[in-house]
Structures are given as C-alpha cells and as structure tokens.
C-alpha cells in the first residue's frame, strides 16, 4: 500500500497519457449529452442505433467546422 508521500509504480508519463485520453473522451461524452441527453427514447434497436449514429454525425460536423475556423 502506498501513502501520499510514496510514489506509485506507475510512471508520470503513463499517468499523463491516461489523463490526456480521459479528458478527450469526457469532452466528447459531455458534448453529446448536452446535445441529445444520455437517454435514448426509441422503440427498437435499429432506431436507437440510428439516433446515436446521427448524434455522432452532428458532433463530428460541429467539431469539423470548429477546426476549420468557422463558428458553429
């Protein structure tokens, strides 16, 4: 068991890489939750997949326009 003063066996570069990935993924989920919520209210798996897929397309288009320098 490690105390607060002792360093863990994980290196700082591994922790930094994990934090970077986690931060990027959390931004994506937060943005999609703000656009359409986290609850998919459809009947049937095909419609649920379609709704999630359309949400992903909208997110990607908004991100693309932002990266192109155009205000979304």
N, C-alpha and C positions, 0 to 999 in steps of 0.2 A: 504494500500500500504506500502511496506517495503522499507526502504532505505538501502544503502550498509552497514551501521553500525548495523542495527537491524537484529536479527536472524529471519529466516522464521519459520513457524510452523512445517516444516519437520525436523526430527532429523538427525544428522550427520551419523548415522548408515544406515538409509534409503537411503541417498544420496550416501554413499559409495557402498552400494549394487547395486544401479541403475547404477553407473559408472562402476562397475566391469562387470555387464551383458552387458552394452552397448559396452564396449571395446572389449569384447569377440566376440560379434556379428559383430561388424565393421571389425574385423580382418578376419572373415570368408568371408564376402562380398567383402572385398578388395582383398583377395587371389583369389576368384572365378572370380572377374572382371579382374584380371591380367592374369588368365589362358585362359578365353574364351570371355572376354568382357561382357558388360551388355545387348547387343542387341542379340536377338535370331532370326537368319535369316533362318527360315524354313517355309515350306508351310504345314499347318495343325497343329492342337493342339496335336495330338499324337506324331508327330516328335519333336515338341517343348518340350513336356514332356520328351521324350527320351533323347534329348540333355541335358536338365537340370539335369535329373537323372544321366546321365553318368558323367557330370561335378561334381556332388555331390560325386559319387563313387571315381573319381580320387582325389578329395580333401581329402576324408576320408582315402584313401590308402596312400597319401603323408603324412598326419598327423600321421597315424599309424606307418609308417616307421620312422618318426622323433621321435615319442615317444618310439619306440623300440631301439633307439640309432643308427640307420643306416642312413647315409646321403642320402637324396632323390635326 
